[in-house]
Amino acid sequence: MAVDVARDGHVATLTLNRPDVLNAFNTEQLEALRDALAGVTRDPEVRAIIITGAGDRAFAAGADIAEMRDKGPSQALIFARLGQSVCSMLENAPQPTIAAINGFALGGGCELALACDIRICSENAQLGQPEVTLGIPPGWGGTQRLARVIGRAAAKELILTGRRIGAEEALRLGLVSAVYPAEELMPRARELAERIAANAPVAVYYAKEAINRGTETDLETALAYEAHLFALAFDTRDQKEGMGAFLERRKPDFTGQ
């Protein structure tokens, strides 16, 4: 399998599994990831999703150059749209998504990580958008999401030079939120996912939506959208359960309703 799916409690872990080519994306793997995401995002029992790469050398080293090399413009457009659609599935998933970046996250691998809500990495991680060194620009959202995450000037410097950055620089730029020793990466990702999954699923979804949609518009519109979602949450059982549990000094039992 190009993508392994494991469910444990309310957490699903998707592992990119082509370690012999540093988990590089060909069409088959992209389609497998798309199908895996479709399955877990529709599962009401899944409340958080972790994406990582098999082995200890790479999250994903980008798109498979051997497959891309001989594409014409029309084929390249289809490939770009497939990659963008997978990244958009991650970004728009009702569950929060966590990229656990072990080793290389280059090109399409970096773009996949950028589409996740939270990115953490191992100390040996290397991230970047080196597409211009291959004669192409980024095509799966790198020019747009990287600029939104680290700012236009820093994104332009990385994309236009094609240089890679290490874990500490990625942390300084805000590309990742935490750096861990390699052996701690997945336990930390799991701990983070479980902490998210313990919260009210609808409230988490509304909060993610408010951030994603609100940051793409003006403040007044964003505040109105936030207030709308805030109000909608009061029509859920989890709101009554959460506030009741707080007042009764007990742990809430959220059901996603």
C-alpha positions in Angstrom: 0.0 0.0 0.0 1.2 3.5 -0.9 -0.6 4.9 2.2 -1.2 3.0 5.4 -4.2 3.9 7.6 -4.4 3.1 11.3 -7.2 4.0 13.7 -6.7 4.1 17.4 -9.5 5.5 19.4 -10.5 8.8 17.9 -7.2 9.4 16.1 -6.4 8.2 12.6 -2.8 8.1 11.4 -2.0 8.1 7.7 1.5 7.0 6.8 3.0 7.7 3.3 4.6 4.4 2.5 7.2 4.6 -0.3 10.3 4.7 1.8 12.5 3.4 -1.1 11.9 6.7 -2.9 11.7 8.8 0.3 7.9 8.7 0.1 7.9 10.7 -3.1 4.4 11.2 -4.7 3.5 9.6 -7.9 -0.1 9.6 -9.2 -0.8 6.2 -7.5 0.2 7.5 -4.1 -1.7 10.7 -4.5 -4.8 8.8 -5.4 -4.3 6.5 -2.5 -3.9 9.4 -0.1 -7.0 11.1 -1.6 -9.0 7.9 -1.0 -7.6 7.4 2.5 -8.5 11.0 3.4 -12.0 10.5 2.1 -12.5 7.5 4.3 -11.2 9.0 7.6 -12.7 12.5 7.2 -16.1 10.9 6.8 -15.7 8.7 9.8 -17.6 10.3 12.7 -15.4 8.4 15.2 -12.2 10.2 13.9 -11.6 13.5 15.7 -8.0 14.1 14.7 -5.7 13.0 11.8 -1.9 12.6 11.8 0.0 12.5 8.5 3.6 11.2 8.5 6.0 9.3 6.4 7.3 5.7 6.6 10.9 5.3 7.7 13.2 7.8 9.4 14.5 9.7 6.4 11.5 11.5 4.9 8.0 12.8 5.5 7.8 13.1 1.7 10.6 14.2 -0.6 8.2 15.8 -3.1 6.6 14.7 -6.3 8.2 11.7 -8.2 10.5 13.4 -10.7 10.8 10.2 -12.8 7.0 10.4 -13.4 6.9 14.2 -13.9 9.9 14.5 -16.3 8.1 13.6 -19.6 4.7 15.2 -18.9 3.4 17.8 -21.3 1.5 20.9 -20.2 -2.0 19.3 -20.2 -0.7 16.2 -18.2 1.1 18.6 -15.8 -2.1 20.5 -15.2 -4.0 17.3 -14.3 -1.2 16.4 -11.9 -1.1 19.8 -10.3 -4.9 19.8 -9.8 -4.7 16.3 -8.3 -2.0 17.5 -5.8 -4.0 20.6 -5.0 -7.2 18.7 -4.5 -5.5 16.4 -2.0 -4.0 19.4 -0.1 -7.4 21.1 -0.1 -9.0 18.0 1.4 -6.5 18.2 4.3 -7.1 21.9 4.7 -10.9 21.6 4.7 -11.2 18.4 6.6 -13.7 18.7 9.5 -11.1 17.2 11.8 -7.8 19.0 12.7 -4.8 17.6 10.8 -1.3 17.3 12.2 1.8 16.8 10.0 4.5 14.9 11.9 7.5 15.7 9.7 10.3 13.2 10.0 13.2 14.1 7.7 12.7 15.6 4.3 9.5 17.6 3.5 10.4 19.0 0.1 8.3 20.3 -2.8 5.0 18.5 -2.7 5.9 17.1 0.7 6.2 20.6 2.1 3.0 21.6 0.3 1.2 18.7 1.9 2.5 19.7 5.3 1.4 23.3 4.7 -2.1 22.2 4.1 -2.3 20.6 7.6 -3.5 22.6 10.6 -0.5 21.9 12.8 3.1 21.0 11.8 5.6 19.5 14.1 9.0 18.0 13.1 12.0 16.0 14.1 15.4 17.6 14.7 16.7 16.2 11.4 13.8 17.6 9.3 14.6 19.6 6.2 11.8 21.6 4.5 11.7 23.6 1.3 10.2 24.3 -2.1 13.1 23.5 -4.5 10.9 23.3 -7.6 12.7 26.2 -9.4 15.9 24.2 -9.3 14.1 21.7 -11.5 12.7 24.2 -14.0 9.2 24.6 -12.6 7.4 26.6 -9.9 5.5 25.0 -7.0 2.2 23.6 -8.2 0.3 22.2 -5.2 -0.3 25.4 -3.3 3.2 26.2 -2.1 3.3 29.7 -3.5 0.0 30.5 -1.7 0.1 28.7 1.6 3.8 29.3 2.4 3.3 33.0 2.0 0.3 32.9 4.3 2.1 30.9 6.9 5.5 32.7 7.1 4.8 35.9 5.2 5.4 37.0 1.6 9.1 38.1 1.9 10.3 34.9 3.7 8.3 32.7 1.3 9.7 34.5 -1.8 13.2 34.0 -0.5 12.7 30.3 0.1 10.8 29.6 -3.1 12.9 31.8 -5.5 16.2 30.4 -4.2 14.9 26.8 -3.8 17.0 26.4 -0.6 16.2 24.0 2.2 15.9 24.9 5.8 16.4 22.9 8.9 14.1 22.3 11.9 15.3 25.3 14.0 14.9 27.8 11.1 11.5 26.3 10.3 10.5 26.9 14.0 11.9 30.4 13.9 9.9 31.3 10.8 6.7 29.7 12.2 6.6 27.0 9.5 6.4 24.4 12.4 5.2 24.9 15.9 7.6 22.5 17.7 10.8 20.4 17.1 11.4 17.1 18.8 14.1 14.4 18.8 13.2 11.9 16.1 12.2 9.2 18.6 9.8 11.5 20.3 8.1 12.9 17.2 5.2 10.3 16.9 4.5 10.1 20.6 4.3 13.9 20.7 2.0 13.9 17.6 -0.2 11.3 19.2 -0.3 13.2 22.5 -1.3 16.4 20.6 -4.0 14.5 18.6 -5.5 12.9 21.7 -5.6 16.3 23.4 -7.6 17.7 20.4 -9.8 14.6 20.2 -10.8 15.0 23.9 -12.6 18.2 23.1 -16.1 18.8 21.6 -15.8 17.8 17.9 -18.3 20.3 16.6 -16.7 23.1 18.6 -13.3 22.1 17.3 -14.6 22.1 13.7 -16.3 25.5 14.2 -13.0 26.9 15.6 -11.0 25.6 12.7 -13.6 27.0 10.2 -13.5 30.4 11.9 -9.7 30.6 11.6 -9.5 29.2 8.0 -12.3 31.4 6.6 -11.9 34.4 8.8 -8.2 35.0 8.0 -9.1 35.1 4.3 -11.4 38.1 4.7 -11.7 41.5 6.5 -11.9 41.6 10.2 -15.5 42.8 10.4 -16.7 39.9 8.2 -14.5 37.5 10.1 -15.9 38.6 13.5 -19.5 38.2 12.3 -18.7 34.7 11.0 -17.1 33.8 14.4 -20.2 35.1 16.3 -22.4 33.0 14.0 -20.4 29.8 14.7 -20.3 30.6 18.4 -24.1 30.9 18.4 -24.6 27.7 16.4 -22.6 25.8 19.0 -25.3 26.5 21.6 -27.6 24.2 19.6 -25.4 21.2 20.3 -25.6 18.6 23.1 -21.8 18.9 23.6 -22.2 22.6 24.6 -24.7 21.6 27.4 -22.5 18.7 28.4 -19.3 20.7 28.4 -20.7 23.5 30.5 -22.6 21.1 32.7 -19.4 19.1 33.4 -17.5 22.3 34.2 -20.1 23.4 36.8 -20.3 19.9 38.2 -16.5 19.6 38.3 -16.3 16.4 36.3 -14.8 15.4 33.0 -17.1 16.0 30.0 -18.3 13.1 27.8 -18.5 14.7 24.3 -20.3 12.7 21.6 -20.1 15.1 18.6 -23.7 16.0 18.7 
